[in-house]
Amino acid sequence: MAEPADSAFNAKAYIDDILSTIDREREREIVTRRFGLFDRKETLEQIGELLGITRERVRQLEKSVVTRLKVSAEQGNLPHVPEVQTRLTTQLAQMGNAARVSELGSKLTPTNSRIEQAQLAFLAQLSPELVVINDDDHFYHSVAAASLGDEKAIKTAVGGIVDAIKKIGEPCAIDKVAKAVSSTDTAQTAALASLSKDLATLNNRWGLIKWPMVNPKNIRDKIYVILKEHGKHMHFNEIAAAIKDSDFKRKEVTTQAIHNELIKDKRFVLIGRGIYALKEWGYEKGTVADIISEVLRKEGGPLHRDEIVKRVLKSRYVKETTILLNLQGKPQFKRVAKATYTLDTAE
């Protein structure tokens, strides 16, 4: 069967022709259901109950049929495998020679549905020049070029990337990760990293899935990422707008919800009217009067008002007049000379 005129990846047509090479209906049924080629994937137990055989017999038959199909493919006797393999390896080459099935499906299939992904993975499994990595606790369902090695070698390479990022200890660009694993191919390093469920990427930085900077799980984490990336204080309205314009998976939150989280989380400090900064930047909670008191306490004596204003503005984004009004109007501050103030120890 020829490829459609629009060059669409007609996985179903390929699957139909390949399944037709399996003589026994029971074996076709097992392969179809186990790989979820036309419906949801089924367990060995479910198929065994349907066919009246044990789960172990289902497993044996599945392994036997897939092995026969692979041998036929290697011998060039299985329909469509050469063209499918060429199409997949060409696409993978543009993606670093490895990709999640979901990402590969987004490039090749009409709707990238779960069934289309299953069909794609099955075709890849029959292709001698490709390696399929099954979904588990640490890896996404993925396809890679066999030039990278077998499944064990690819998983080892991915594990090396995870270890390198752990050692770096903070989110970083992929070129730094590639250097850490002695690779000159950053695209391939990124592709391998994308196969791991232990890693995540955001804003062109890679890190462990548990790090908020690459995998923010809630509104507070997203606020933290926005402020950290911005590098300086922001008004809560600006933070809300930045979240809506971000690459976060879920970003439809109200401005009020963001303001509420800013108030509750100790990582954020109010430094002006509606303006917040990160505590880790050296800011402390407190009113303008509290900051003036801290400045004078650290000085241990009188300070000219201009110097007080200068020091307060390092930790608060307020008008100079607000600082002066606090100096003149709060009883804890005493003027001891012209424009010079100290803490009133009597207070």
Stockholm file with secondary structure:
# STOCKHOLM 1.0

chainA/1-347         MAEPADSAFNAKAYIDDILSTIDREREREIVTRRFGLFDRKETLEQIGELLGITRERVRQLEKSVVTRLKVSAEQGNLPHVPEVQTRLTTQLAQMGNAARVSELGSKLTPTNSRIEQAQLAFLAQLSPELVVINDDDHFYHSVAAASLGDEKAIKTAVGGIVDAIKKIGEPCAIDKVAKAVSSTDTAQTAALASLSKDLATLNNRWGLIKWPMVNPKNIRDKIYVILKEHGKHMHFNEIAAAIKDSDFKRKEVTTQAIHNELIKDKRFVLIGRGIYALKEWGYEKGTVADIISEVLRKEGGPLHRDEIVKRVLKSRYVKETTILLNLQGKPQFKRVAKATYTLDTAE
#=GR chainA/1-347 SS CCCCTTCCCCHHHHHHHHHTTCCCHHHHHHHHHHTTSSSCCCCHHHHHHHHTSCHHHHHHHHHHHHHHHHHHHHTTCSTTHHHHHHHHHHHHHTTTSEEEHHHHHHHHSSSCCHHHHHHHHHHHHTCTTEEEECCCSSBCSEEEEGGGCCHHHHHHHHHHHHHHHHHHCSCBCHHHHHHHTTCSCHHHHHHHHTTBTTEEEETTEEEETTCTTTSCCSHHHHHHHHHHHHCSCEEHHHHHHHHHTSCCSCCCCCHHHHHHHHHHCTTEEEEETTEEEEGGGTCCCCCHHHHHHHHHHHHTSCEEHHHHHHHHTTTCCCCHHHHHHHHHHCTTEEEEETTEEEECTTC
#=GC SS_cons         CCCCTTCCCCHHHHHHHHHTTCCCHHHHHHHHHHTTSSSCCCCHHHHHHHHTSCHHHHHHHHHHHHHHHHHHHHTTCSTTHHHHHHHHHHHHHTTTSEEEHHHHHHHHSSSCCHHHHHHHHHHHHTCTTEEEECCCSSBCSEEEEGGGCCHHHHHHHHHHHHHHHHHHCSCBCHHHHHHHTTCSCHHHHHHHHTTBTTEEEETTEEEETTCTTTSCCSHHHHHHHHHHHHCSCEEHHHHHHHHHTSCCSCCCCCHHHHHHHHHHCTTEEEEETTEEEEGGGTCCCCCHHHHHHHHHHHHTSCEEHHHHHHHHTTTCCCCHHHHHHHHHHCTTEEEEETTEEEECTTC
//
